[in-house]
Amino acid sequence: MAHTFTVRTGAFDSGTALPDKYTCEGENVSPPFTLDHVPDAAKTLAIIVDDPDAPRKTFVHWVLFNVPASATDLPENLDIEADLPPGDALEGVNDFGDMGYGGPCPPPGADHHYQFRFYALDTPLDVAQGATKKQVTQAMDGHVLAEAEVVGTYRR
């Protein structure tokens, strides 16, 4: 069973509305995050952002993996080439069909919950750039040391 570490962001409080800046109605950039108490044994981090309230299926907004465990301050509008050690972090494909962060863009109506899940892993994942959430989560099986989560809501 994985333990919990903590993640925080100055962009919004967990359980509250995401500012437009981080959505398709704003700049569509990823929020900044700070991770605390990442286990010493962690080698890499993975981040998966999805919306379980989407109409047909859980909609994937971001798949990021093989982030060095030492990268505990992730800037706003994260650029894996510029903001992380070269050649380490990889991004998977989101359900918009793109690689990288795709901000909330739900149909008008009810609040949607966006789960920003962080995983501390004991190894780099042996999956390629452009992997799906399913491929990444399968590769993570048995390697998760700890988990953290921040949830933002959004309604159009």
CORSULGI-V678489 format. One record per residue. N is the residue number from 0. RES is the residue in three letters. PHI is phi as a letter, one per 40 degrees, with the letter a starting at -180 (999 if undefined). BURIAL is # if it has 24 or more other C-alpha atoms within 12 Angstrom, else .. Layout:
BEGIN
N&RES&PHI&BURIAL / N&RES&PHI&BURIAL
END
This chain:
BEGIN
0&MET&999&. / 1&ALA&c&. / 2&HIS&c&. / 3&THR&b&. / 4&PHE&b&# / 5&THR&b&# / 6&VAL&b&# / 7&ARG&a&# / 8&THR&a&# / 9&GLY&c&. / 10&ALA&c&# / 11&PHE&a&# / 12&ASP&c&. / 13&SER&d&# / 14&GLY&g&. / 15&THR&b&. / 16&ALA&c&# / 17&LEU&c&# / 18&PRO&c&# / 19&ASP&d&# / 20&LYS&d&# / 21&TYR&c&# / 22&THR&b&# / 23&CYS&c&# / 24&GLU&c&. / 25&GLY&b&. / 26&GLU&c&. / 27&ASN&f&# / 28&VAL&b&# / 29&SER&c&# / 30&PRO&c&# / 31&PRO&c&# / 32&PHE&b&# / 33&THR&b&# / 34&LEU&b&# / 35&ASP&b&# / 36&HIS&g&. / 37&VAL&c&# / 38&PRO&d&# / 39&ASP&d&. / 40&ALA&c&. / 41&ALA&c&# / 42&LYS&b&# / 43&THR&a&# / 44&LEU&b&# / 45&ALA&b&# / 46&ILE&b&# / 47&ILE&b&# / 48&VAL&b&# / 49&ASP&a&# / 50&ASP&b&# / 51&PRO&c&. / 52&ASP&c&# / 53&ALA&d&# / 54&PRO&d&. / 55&ARG&b&. / 56&LYS&a&. / 57&THR&c&. / 58&PHE&c&# / 59&VAL&c&# / 60&HIS&b&# / 61&TRP&a&# / 62&VAL&b&# / 63&LEU&b&# / 64&PHE&a&# / 65&ASN&f&# / 66&VAL&c&# / 67&PRO&d&# / 68&ALA&c&# / 69&SER&c&# / 70&ALA&c&# / 71&THR&c&# / 72&ASP&b&# / 73&LEU&b&# / 74&PRO&c&. / 75&GLU&d&. / 76&ASN&f&# / 77&LEU&d&# / 78&ASP&b&# / 79&ILE&c&# / 80&GLU&c&. / 81&ALA&c&. / 82&ASP&b&. / 83&LEU&b&# / 84&PRO&d&. / 85&PRO&d&. / 86&GLY&g&. / 87&ASP&c&# / 88&ALA&c&# / 89&LEU&b&# / 90&GLU&b&# / 91&GLY&c&# / 92&VAL&c&# / 93&ASN&c&# / 94&ASP&c&# / 95&PHE&c&. / 96&GLY&g&. / 97&ASP&b&. / 98&MET&c&# / 99&GLY&h&# / 100&TYR&c&# / 101&GLY&b&# / 102&GLY&c&# / 103&PRO&d&# / 104&CYS&a&# / 105&PRO&c&# / 106&PRO&c&. / 107&PRO&d&. / 108&GLY&h&. / 109&ALA&c&. / 110&ASP&c&# / 111&HIS&b&# / 112&HIS&b&# / 113&TYR&b&# / 114&GLN&c&# / 115&PHE&c&# / 116&ARG&b&# / 117&PHE&b&# / 118&TYR&b&# / 119&ALA&c&# / 120&LEU&b&# / 121&ASP&c&# / 122&THR&a&# / 123&PRO&c&# / 124&LEU&c&# / 125&ASP&c&. / 126&VAL&b&# / 127&ALA&c&. / 128&GLN&d&# / 129&GLY&g&# / 130&ALA&c&# / 131&THR&c&# / 132&LYS&d&# / 133&LYS&c&. / 134&GLN&c&. / 135&VAL&c&# / 136&THR&c&# / 137&GLN&c&. / 138&ALA&c&# / 139&MET&c&# / 140&ASP&d&. / 141&GLY&g&. / 142&HIS&b&# / 143&VAL&c&# / 144&LEU&c&# / 145&ALA&a&# / 146&GLU&b&# / 147&ALA&a&# / 148&GLU&a&# / 149&VAL&b&# / 150&VAL&b&# / 151&GLY&b&# / 152&THR&b&# / 153&TYR&a&# / 154&ARG&b&# / 155&ARG&b&.
END
